[in-house]
Structure formats: C-alpha cells, structure tokens
Amino acid sequence: MSENVTAQTPLTPVSPMVMVVDDEKNIRRTLEMVLTGEGYRFVGAESAEEALALLAQPNSPVDLVILDVKLPGISGLEMLERMRKDDGMRELPVVVISGHATVHDAVQAIKLGAADFFEKPLNRERVLVSVRNVIKAARLARTVEDMRQQIQARYEMIGTSAVMQKLYKQIDQVAPTKASVLITGESGTGKELVSRALHRLSPRADGPFVKVNCAAIPRELIESELFGHERGSFTGAQARKRGFFEQAHGGTLFLDEIGDMDLAAQAKVLRALQSGEISRVGSEHLIHVDVRVVAATNKDLAREVSAGRFREDLFFRLNVFPLKCPSLRERLDDIRPLSDAFVASFCADNGLRLKRIDAPVYEALRSRQWPGNVRELKNVIERASILSGDVITIADLPEDPHASPFEEDSPEPDGEGPDLPPLEFGTSEPPTGRGADGPGTRMTLREFREQAERRYIVDTLRSLDWNISRAAIELGVERTNLHKKIRAYGIKRGE
C-alpha cells in the first residue's frame, strides 16, 4: 500500500473519505492532491486485493471508491462484482476510470452498479463534480433508506400471543397473492398495521401504499378524491387532479372505514375493481389502473348489507380473504411487549433516557378493560412516561376511566350498607313491581330475574369483601361482564 489511512489528517471530522484504487502511483498522487485540496480525506491502494482488505475492515470509513479497470491480479470490474456480492460493500458507491476504455467496459461497469465512468487522462473539474454528486446521491439514498426503516419499525406488528401468531400466518399466506382483503376488528386493534404488512410482504412492496379514510371525506367529494377530476369539471376544480386509484397504481390502496362509504361511491368502486378502469370526474377517457385493494372496518358489514347500508356485491368483492384483528382483551399476554415497545419509542422520539416499567404495572394493565384496545394502551403508556421518573410505577398510571365505581381489592368500609329486602319465594302473594297498571301489579319475569341477579351479585361481592376478580370467578362470568352488570344495576359499595 502506497498511502496509509492513518497518515491522512482530515480537514474536518465529517469530511467524506475517498479511496483511489490504481496501480499507477502518479494517478494516485494527482487524485490525492485534487481531493484533499477540496477537503476530502484520501486513502490509496495499488491493487484490488489491497483495497478489498481495507474495505472489509469493521466500520470502514470509506464513502466512495474511484476504481481503475486495469489492475494487476484481480481486475477493477471483478473487484466491483465482488463488492456487489458483499453485504458490507454492496451499497458503497464506485466511480470507474480507465486509460483504455471500451464501450463494453463502460456497459459492464454500469451493469455492476458503477455510479459513473470516465476515461484517462482525468479532468480535475470532471473528477470533482462526479465525486461531489455521487457522494451526495449516496448520502441521500442512505437517508431515504433510514427513513424507510424508521417508518417500517413504527408500523411493526408486536405480539407473540396465539391469536397474533394465527394472524401472522394468515398475512403470510395472503400477502403474496392478488386477492382483495377485508380487515375487521374493533377500533384501535391495528387494522392499518395489518394493511401495511400485507403491502410490505407483497410483490407490490416497491410500489405506493395509499391510505384513504372513507369516513373523513365528504360525500360530495368522495368520487373526485377516489378517481380524480379534470379542470373545470365542477366549481373549484381549477386544475386536473389524480385520484387515489391513480396514485396507488402498481401498489396497494387501503380503504379504511369502508363501512362509512356512501352507496353511490360504493357502486363506482365496485366497477373500478371489476374492470380495472376508472375515469376522472368530467372526463369520458378510461384509465387503466393496476391496484390491489385492502379494506378495513370496525362495523359488521354483513349486518350493514342486511340493513341496506352496504352493497352486497361490493361486500363479496372485498371479502375474498377476511382477516380479523383481535382485541387487546383477547391478547393480554401481549401487553408487556407492547408496553415496552411504546416506552422505547416514546423515549427515543423525545430524546429521553430509556425508562423501565416496574413489574406490578404489567399486572395492573392486564386488569383493565381496554375498550380502546392497543391505541388506548399506547396513550396510557405515553402519559405514564411523561409523569414518571426513570422507572414507571403504578402511581404513574392514569386513572382507568372504565373502572368500577369502587376498587376491586379495597377493604370493606366501617359499618354495613342497607340490606335489600329479601326476595320471597313460595308465598301466596306474588312479588310486585312496575306493571302496566301501576304499582302493586304483578312483577314481570324480566324484572324478577334482574332483581334476583342484582341481589345475588351484591351478596357475592359482600361475602368476598367486594373483590371483583374473586367474585367473577365465583359467579362464573368474565370480570369485564361483571363490571358491566355492576354499572347497569347501579350497585354501590357498601350495599
């Protein structure tokens, strides 16, 4: 090696480093003077073997390689081919130079991924312009890739529960196909994450992913938004506009909240799916679109069809492969990894040191009802992250707005509440209630059943010191159902 990396003193700590691989010492020295004079760091190698050894070092600082075609031993083109097969060098930009350039060499270099190719003798300005542009383009490409990975990480699905494993398997099965997918599930269960996973794992991954919130678009604008419009086609249409179907050409169109789409728009979406053709508002010209449609809703579309609010033919067209996102209540084992991921993401986004979650917090979170599902859990964790110190404790959790009127495990208060009048069985007089003829008439069977159920729940809670979890087990019902009955019957602690 004629020049040593450590012998070079960069003008600034962040100056790009350029490696020149050429067996002609004068070429290396000339390029060294040109590049260092412009603030670049420089390292030279007189053979491909030497250059590959340097590049193979961990955390190689080289940002660009200027590579001669004719080299002793391994040729420049062969070195370039080896670089493109090596994970550590695959993305490193290369400019190829040659003193005996041929069209074949130039074509081969470009095929192997060379960013530029020029002949000797070298022109100073030509070299500097090429180096500057290639390094700038490479840095921009890295930035885009970093952003893509950050976005992908943000939309990564988290969970190892059985229901999530089943969902992952279904996604893997349908993603490579062209089949339309209908994603159902409660609000906040991650339907958009599923749609993005379907796109990412499909042959359309390099194409666009276009999300449309059908519930957020006014009825009078839905056709224009979906299919576009021509200039002057209606008041306010001052320029031609491409609709969401055109924007998603070659990729995936995600129709979120499809159950809220207007019936007239549903008919036009159906025609587009059947024919693969659309026309902008104000135009008779047909445009072919290659789009895979993924739809999502938190409504029961079969019921919406029965009620006449959703087209049956569109429902069958979308429901080729149904996917159901489980509620958080169905995947309580995932609360821990989800919470850890939300804390890490929040701390990274806000420049905070990573916080730890105290073990009792996980059990406290598992005991909640989570009608808002994963979205609600994320909000709770982010708020706790703001309120906490280095460790998130139960005291940092916001109050559960869906909790019972009393604490599950709180001690019984002093004194006893008033007893409910006992239900009489086997008496000659029927129980009384609110009949159609006013007070004193016979109680309905429903009223009798509700009164008996209410009293039995109260007696069970009192016998167990008002511990809801134990009472739910004793009564043989889900704890969430017991919460609902307590609220419905207006049961208060102390009765």
DRENZASE-66451 format. One record per residue: residue in one letter; x, y, z of N, C-alpha, C, CB in turn. Coordinates in steps of 0.1 Angstrom, whole numbers, plus 5000, padded with zeros to 4 digits. Glycine has a CB too. Layout:
BEGIN
AXYZXYZXYZXYZ...
//
This chain:
BEGIN
M500849885000500050005000500950125000499050005012S500650224991501550334990501150454999501550384976E499850455003499450555012498750495024498450665005N498850545036498250485048497050575052499250475059V495950505056494750585061495150675072493650485064T495950615082496150695094497150815091496750605104A497850815080498750925077497951045072499750885066Q496751035069495951145064495251215075494851095054T495351345075494751435085493551505079495751535091P492351465082491151525076491051665080489951445079L490551755071490351895074489251915084490051975062T488251825084487151835093486751695097485851905088P486251665109485951535113484951465104485451535127V484051535097483051475090483351475075481751555092S484551505071484851515057484751375051486251565054P484151355039484051225032485351175029483151235020M485551045029486750975026486650905012487250875037V487650935003487650874990488850784989487650984979M488550654984489550564982489850554967489250424987V491150574963491550564949492350434947492450684945V491850344938492450214936493050224921491450094937D494350234921495050244908496550204909494950394902D497050124900498350074901499450184897498549954893E498950294891499850404887499950504899499350474875K501250504904501450594916501150744913502850574921N501550784901501250924897499750964897501850954884I498950864893497550884893497050904907496750774886R497450814916497050824930497450954936497650714938R498751004933499251124939498451244934500751144937T498151244921497451354915496051364921497351334900L495351254922494051254928494051294943493351114926E495051254950495251284964495251444965496451224970M496151504957496251654957494951724954497351704948V494251674944492951734939491951714950492451664926L491851594956490751564966491051634979490551424968T492251624984492551684997492451834996493951645002G492751894984492652034983491252084984493252074969E490251994981488852024983488251984996488051964971G489151935005488651905018488251755020487451985021Y488451675011488151535012489351465019487851464999R489051355026490051265031490351165020489651195045F491651105021492051025010492750905015493051105001V492550795008493350665010493550604997492550575020G494750554994495150494981495450344983496350564975A495250274972495550134971496050104957494350034975E497050024956497649994943497149864937499149994943S496249794944495649664938494249644944496549544941A493549564937492149534942492249454955491349454931E493249364956493349284968493549374980494449184966E494449464979494749564990493449644993495849654986A492749684983491549774985490449684992491049824972L490249564988489249484994489549455008489049354986A490849435011491149405025490849525034492649375026L491149655029490849775036489349785038491449895029L488549765028487149785028486449685037486549775015A487149565039486549455047486749485062487149325044Q487549585066487749615080486449665086488849725082P486149635099484949675105484849835105484849625120N483649885103483450025103484350105093483550085117S484550055082485350115072484850265069485450045058P485750365070485350505068485150545054486250595075V485350465044485350505030483950535026486050395021D483850655019482550695014482350674999482250845017L483550664992483450654977484750584972483350784970V484650494962485850434956485950474942485750274957I487150534938487550554924488350444920488250694923L487950364910488450234907488950224892487450124910D490250194890490750174877490350034872492250184877V490050024859489649904852490749804852489049924838K491949854847493049764845493949764858493949814833L493949654865494749634877495549504876493849644889P496649494883497349364884496549264892498849384889G496549144889495749044897494249064894496049064912I493449084904492049104902491749234895491349104916S491049224884490749354877489749434884490149314863G489649564879488749654886487249614885488849794879L486849554873485449514871485249394880485249474857E486149304882486049184891485849234905487149094889M486649334909486549384922485149444925487649494925L484649524915483349584916482249474918483049664904E482449364910481449254911481549194925481749144900R482749174931482849114944482249214954484349094948M482349344953481849434962480249424962482249584958R479749404950478249404950477649274955477749414935K478549174958478049054964478349044979478748934958D478949154984479349154998478449255005480849205000D477749205016476749285023477349415028476149215035G478649415033479249535038479649635028480449495046M479849595015480249685005479249714994481549634999R478049644995477149644984476649784980475949564987E476449864990475950004988476950114986474950035000L478250074987479350174986479450224972480650114991P479350354969479350404955480750394949478950544955V480750364936482050344929482050424916482250194926V483150494914483350564901484450484894483750714903V484250444881485250364874485950454864484550244867I487350444864488150514854488950414846489050614861S489350454834490150364825491050444816489250274818G492250394813493050464803492850404789494550454807H492150284789491950214776490450174776492850094774A489550274778488150244779487550194766487450374783T486650104768485850054757484450064760486249904753V483550054750482150064753481749944761481350064739H482349834759482049714767482349734781482749584761D483549784784483849814798482849904805485349874799A482550014798481550114803480250044806481450224794V479749964797478449894799478549804811478049824786Q479649724811479849634822479849704836481049544820A480549814836480649884849479349934853481650004847I478549994844477150044848476249924852476550114836K476349814845475549694849475949644863475749584839L477149664867477649614880477349724891479049584880G476749834887476349934897477250054898476149874910A478250074889479050194890478250314889480150184879A478550424897477850544896478250634885477950614910D479450614880480050704869481150624863480450844874F481550674851482650614843483250714834482150484834F484550734836485250834826486750784824485250974832E487250844813488550804808489650884813488550804793K490850834813492150904815492550964802493250814821P493251074802493751154814492551224821494751264809L492651234834491551284842491451434841491651234856N490251484840490051624841489651664855488851674831R490351764861490151794875488651834878491051914879E488051914870486751964873485751844871486352074864R486051764861485151644859485251544871485651574846V486451524877486551444888485851494900488051424892L486051624903485351684915483851694914485951834917V483351724902481951724900481351584902481551774886S481951484897481551344898481551304913482351254890V482651324919482851284934481751354942484251324939R481551484940480551554948479151504946480651704945N478851484933477451434930477151294935477151444915V478151204933478051064937477851054952479150984932I478751124960478651124975477351184980479851194981K476951294973475651354977474451254975475451484969A474451194963473451094960473450974969473551044945A474650924973474750814982474150854996476150764983R474550965000474051015013472551035013474751145018L472051085003470551095001469850965002470251174989A470450864994469950734994469950665008470650644984R471050685015471050635029470050695038472450655035T469850835036468850905044467450845041468851055041V467150825028465850775025465650635030465750765009E466750555030466650415035466450415050467850335031D467150505057466950515071465550555075467950625077M465050655067463650695069462650585067463250815061R462950505056462050395053462050285064462450325040Q463250265070463350165081462650215093464850135083Q462750345096462150405107460650395106462550555109I460150425094458650415092458250265093458250465078Q459050175088458750035089458649995103459649945081A459650035111459750005125458550055133461050055132R458050185129456950245135455650165133456750385130Y455550095121454350025118454549875120453950055104E455549835128455849695130454849635139457249675136M454349515136453349455145454049385156452449355137I453549395168454149345180453149245187454549455190G453749135192452849035199453248895196451449065196T453248815206453548665204452448575209454848635212S451248635212450148555217449648465206448948645222A448848365210448348265200447548335189447548155207V446648425193445848495183446648575173444748585190M447748635178448648715169449448615160449548805177Q449848505165450548405157449648365145451048285165K448348335148447448295138447348405127446048265144L447248535132447148645123448348655114446848775131Y449548645120450748655112450748545101452048635121K450348425104450348315095449348355083449948185101Q448248405086447248445076447848555067445948485082I448448645073449048755065450148705055449748865074D450948615060452048555052451348475040452848455060Q450248415043449548335032448948425021448548245038V448348535025447648615015448448725009446348665022A449448775016450248885011450748864997451348915021P451348754994451948744980450948734969452848614980T449648714972448648704962448048834958447548604967K447148834948446448954943445048964950446348954928A444748874959443348874965443049004973443248754973S441849044971441349154980441249104994440049214975V441549195004441449155018440549255025442949155024L439749205034438849285042439349265057437349245041I439849365063440349365077439249415086441649445078T438849335096437849375106438449375119436549285105G437749445128438249455142437749575149439749435143E437849585162437449705169438349815167437349675184S437949935170438750055168440050035177438050185172G441150075171442450065179443149935179442150115193T442649835171443349705172444449695162442249595169G444749795153445849785145445549745130446849695150K444449775125444049735112444949795101442549775109E445449925104446349985094447649915094446550135097L448149865106449349785106449249665098449749755121V448149595099447949475091447949505076446549405094S447349615072447349655058448749685053446449775055R449549755061450949785057451749655056451549885067A451549565065452249435065451949365052451949355077L450649365048450249305036450949365024448749315034H451049495024451849565013453249535013451549715014R453849535025455349515026455749375022455749545041L454849275024455249135021454749095007454649045032S454149185000453649154987454649184976452349234984P454449144963455249174952455149324949454849094940R454249394955454049544952454749634963452549574952A455649574970456249644981456949764977457249554988D457549764965458249884960457349984954459349844950G456049954952455050044947454450134958453949974940P453550224955453050314965452050244974452350434958F451950294987450850254996450050374999451450195009V448850374995447950494996446850465005447450534982K446750545016445750525026444550625024446250535041V443350575024442150665023441250645035441450635009N440950745042439950735053438650775047440350835065C437850675044436550695038435550775046435850565034A435750765060434850835069435150985069434850785082A436351025065436851165066436551245054438251175070I436151185043435951255030434451295029436451175018P434051415027432651455025432051375013432551605023R430751345014430051275004430251334990428651255007E430151464989430151534976431551534970429651674977L432651494978433951494972434551354971434851574982I433851254975434451124976434851074962433451024982E433951094952434251054938435551124932433051074929S435651254935436751324930438051284937436551474932E437951254950439151214957439651074952438851214972L438650984950439050844946439550834932437850754948F438850904923439050894908439751014901437850854901G439851124909440451244903439351324895441551204894H439751444890438851524882439651604872438051614891E438951654862439551734851439351884855438951704838R440151964850440052104853438652154848441152184846G437952234856436752294853435552194853436852344839S435752074858434651974859433552014869435251834862F433952094879432952144888433552274895432652034899T432752344902433152464908434352444918432052534916G435452504916436552494924437652394918436152434938A437352324907438252244901439152324892437552124893Q440152384897441052474889442152414882441552584899A442352284885443452204878443052064878444852234885R443651984869443451844869444051784881444151784856K443351684886443851614898443851464897443051654911R444851394901444951244901444251194913446351194899G443351104912442751044924443550934931441350984920F443050884942443750784949443950654942442950754962F443050614933443250494925444450514916442050464917E444650634909445750654901447050664909445550784893Q446950724920448150744929448650604933447850834941A447750514935448150374940448450284929447050324948H448550324916448850234905450150164907448950324892G450150034906451349954909451549914923452450014903G450649964932450849934946449549894953451350064953T449349944965448249904973447350024977448649834986L446050014976445150114980444350064993444050154969F444550135004443950095016442750185019445050105028L441550125018440350195021439950165035439250145011D440350265044439950245058438550305060440950325067E437850245070436550275074435650265061436450425079I435750155054434950135042433450135045435450005035G433150095057431650085060430950215061431550015074D431750325061431150465061431050525047431950555070M431450445037431350505023429950515018432250415014D429650625011428350645005428050534995428350784999L426750504994426350394985426650424970424850374986A426550554966426850594952428350564950426450734950A429150604959430550584957430950434957431350654968Q430150354965430450214966430250154952429450144976A429250194945428950144931430150174922427650204926K430650284923431750324914433050254918432050474914V433250234931434450154935434350014930434550154950L433149954930432849814926433249804911431449774928R432749904903433049904888434549914886432350014881A435249994894436750004892437449874895437250114901L436949804906437549674910437249574899437049634923Q436049574893435749474883436449494870434249474881S436549614866437149644852438549684853436349754846G439049734864440449784865440549914857441349674859E439449984855439550104848438750214855438950094833I439150334854438450444861438450564851439250494874S437650664854437650784846437450904856436450784836R438251004853438151124862436851194861439351214859V436451264871435251344870435351444859434951404884G434451454850434451544839435151494827435151674844S435551364827436251304815435551174812437751284818E435551144799435051014794436150914791434151034782H437450964792438550884789438850784800439850974787L438950654797439150554806440650534809438550414801I441050514822442450504826442550364833442850614836H443450284828443750154834444550174846444450054824V444150104857444950114870445149974875444150194880D446349944879446749814885446849834900448049764879V445849804907445749834922445249714929444849964924R445949684940445349584950444649664961446549494955V443449624963442649694973442549614986441149724968V442949684997442749625010441749725018444149615018A440749665023439749755030439649715045438349735024A439149805053439149785068437849845073440349825075T437349785084436149845090436049795104434849825082N435449875113435049825126433549795127435449925137K432949795116431449765115431249615111430749855106D430049565114429749435109429149455095428649365119L429949435085429449465071428249375067430549455061A428249245072427149165068425849225073427349015074R425849275085424749345091424349465083424949375106E425449545079425249665071424549625058426549735069V424949515052424349475040422849445042425049345034S422549375053421149335056420349465058421049245068A420949565064420249695066420149785054420849765078G420749735043420749815031421649935031419349865029R422649935040423650045040424950015033423850085055F425049895029426349855022425949755011427349795031R426549774999426249684987426749544989426849744974E425849454987426249314989427349274979425049224987D427249314966428149274956429549334960427749324942L429649454965430949504969431449434981430849654972F430649394990431049325002431749194998429849295011F431049114989431648994984432949014977430648914975R433049124969434249154962435449184971434049274952L435149254982436249294992436549175001435849415000N435549095004435748995014436248855009434448965021V437148864999437748744993438548675004438648784981F439348755012440148695022439948785035441648685019P439048735044438848815056439948795067437548785062L440348905073441348905084440748975096442648965080K440748915108440248975120441349015129439248885127C441349145133442349195143441849165157442649345140P442549085165441949055178442049185187442748945185S441049195196441049295206442149275216439649305213L442549385223443549365234443149275245443949505239R441849265247441349165257441549025254439849195259E441748995241442048865236443548835236441448845222R444348925239445748905238446548975249446348965224L446048955261446549015273448048985275445848975286D448548875270449948835272450848935264450248695267D450249005254451049095246451149235252450449115232I450549255264450549395270452049425274449649395282R452749325279454149355283455049395271454749235290P455149315260455949365249455449495242456149255239L454149505242453649635236454049755245452149625235S453849745258454249855267455749885266453849815281D456549785266458049805264458349875251458749675265A457649835241457949905228457450045228457249825216F456350075234455850215234456750305242454350215239V457250245253458150325262459450365254458450255275A459950255247461250285240461050385229461750145234S459850375222459650465211459450605216458350415203F458650625227458350755232459650815237457350745244C460550745244461750795249462750835237462450695258A462750755227463650785215463150915208463650665206D461850925206461251035199461451165207459751015197N461451155220461551285228462951305234460551275239G463951225230465351245234465551215249465751385232L464751115254464851085269465650955270463451075275R466250945282466850815286465850715287467750835299L466150585282465150485283464650455297465750355276K463350455298462750425311462350275313461550515313R462350235325461950095328460550095334463050035338I459849985331458549965337458649875349457549915326D458049915360458049835372457149715370457649915384A457549595375456849475372455349475376457449365380P454949535387453549545391452649615381453349605404V453249705373452549785363451949695353453449885356Y452649595349452049505338450849435343453149395334E450749385356449549325361448449425362449849255374A448749545366447749645367447149675353448349785373L447949675343447449705329446649585325448649725320R447049465328446249345324444849345330446949225328S444649415341443349415348442349515342443549445363R442849595333441949695327441149635316442749815322Q440049705312439149655302439549685287437749715304W440249795285440749835272439749835260441849745268P438649915262437749925250438449995238436550005254G439450075241440250145230441350065225440750275235N441549945231442549845226443949895226442149805212V444749865216446249895216446450045216446949825205R445550115208445750265208445550325222444650325198E444650275229444450325243445650285252443150265249L446150165250447350125258448450225255447649985255K448650255242449750345239449650475245449850355223N448450535245448150665252448450655267446750705249V448050545273448350535287449850525290447650405293I450550455282451950435284452750565282452550325275E452350645272452950765269452750865280452550825255R451550875285451250965296452050925308449750965299A452150795311452850745323454350785321452750595325S454850775309456250805306456550955309456650775291I455551045306455751185309455751215324454551265303L454851135332454751165346455851095354453451115350S456450995349457350915357458750965358457350775352G459550905367460950925367461650825358461550915381D462750765363463450665355462750535354464850645360V461850515364461050385365459550425365461450305377I458750365356457350385356456750295366456750365342T455950355376455350275386453850285385455750325400I453150205393451650215393451150355395451050115403A451850425404451450565407451450655395452250615418D452250615385452350705373451250675363453650685366L450450565365449350535355448250625357448950385357P447650675346446450755348445250675353446050825334E444250735359443150665364442350595352442150765371D441850475355441150405345439750455344441150245348P439450525332438050585331436950475330438050675319H437350355328436350245326436250155338436650165314A436850205349436850115361435550115368437950165371S435350015377434150005385434050125395434149875393P432850155400432750265410433550255422431250285413F434050125425434850105437436050025433434050045449E437050025442438249955439438049805441439450005447E438749725433438449585433438949525447439249515422D440049565452440649495463440749585475442049455460S439949695476439949785487439249725499439349915484P439649755511439049695523437649735525439849725535E436749655532435449695534435349805544434649575539P434449905541434450025550433749985563433650135543D433950075573433350055586431850055585433750165596G431149965591429649955591429249895578429150095592E428049855578427449785566426349875560426849655570G426249865547425249935540423949875542425549945525P422849945538421549895540421249765532420449995536D420649665538420249545531419049565522419949435542L419149495511418049495502416949405507418449445487P415649445505414549355510414649215504413149415507P414549115512414648975506413648945496414648875518L414048865486413048815477412348695483413748765464E411048695482410148595488409848495478408948655495F410048365481409748255472408648175479410948175468G407648125472406648025477405648095486407347925485T405448225485404448295493403148295485404848435496S402048325491400748335484400648455476399648325494E401348565480401248685473402348695463401248805483P402048735450403148745440404048865443402548745426P405248855439406148975440405549095432407548945436T405749215437405149325430406349405423404449415440G405949485413406949555405406249665398407749465396R406849705386406349825378405549765367407449915373G404349745369403449685358402849795350402449595364A402149755340401449855331400349925338400949785319D399749865349398649925356399150005368397649815360G400350025370400850105381401450015392399850195386P401850075403402450005414401449905420402850095425G402049795425401249695431400849575422400049755437T401049595409400649485400401849385399400449535386R401549265393402549155393403849205386401949035386M404949165391406249195385406449105373407349165396T407049165362407349085350408448995353407749185339L408548885345409548785347410948855345409448675336R411148945336412449015334412749095347412349105322E411849165352412049245365412449155376410849325368F411749045377412048945388413448895386411048835388R413848855374415148795371416248905374415248755357E416049025370417049135372417249155387416649255365Q416049165394416149185409416949075416414849205415A416648955412417348835418418748835414416648705413E419148865402420548875398421248985405420648895382R420649095406421349205413421649175428420449335413R420649115435420849075449421848975450419449025455Y421948875441422948765442424348825440422648655431I424448915430425748985428426249055441425749075416V425249135447425649215459426049115470424449295463D425249005472425648915483426948855481424548805484T427248815468428548755465429748855467428648705450L429548975463430549085465430849105480430249215458R429749115488429949135502430649025508428549155509S430348895504430948785510432448775507430348655506L432848845496434248845492434948975494434348795478D434449055503435049185506435149275494436449175512W434149265485434049345473435149335464433849495478N435749215463436849185454436249135441437849085460I436249225431435649185418436249065411435649315409S437549055411438148945404437748815410439748965405R437748805424437248685430435848655428437648685445A435048765428433548745426433248695412432848885429A434048745402433748705389434048555387434648775379I435148505394435448355394434248285401436748325401E433848335412432748265420431448255412432548345433L431148365405429948375397430048305383429548515395G431248275379431448205366431248295354430548095365V431648425356431548515345432848595343430448625347E433048655331434248735328434148855337434248775313R435348895342435449015350434849135343436849045354T435049155330434549265323433049265323435149275309N432449145322430949135322430449175336430548995318L431149135346430749165359430749325361431549095370H431849385356431849535357430649595350433149585350K430249545339429149595331427849585339428949525318K427649465346426449445354426449535366426349295358I427549555372427649645384427149785380429049655389R427649835368427249965363425749965359428150015351A425349865352423949855348422949855359423749735339Y423249785370422349775382422649885392422549645388G423549975389423850085399424350035412422650165400I425049925412425549875425426649955431426049725424K426449995444427450075450428149995462426850205455R429350025464430049965475429349995488431550005476G429149885497428549905510427149855510428550055513E426549825499425149775499425149645507424649755485
//
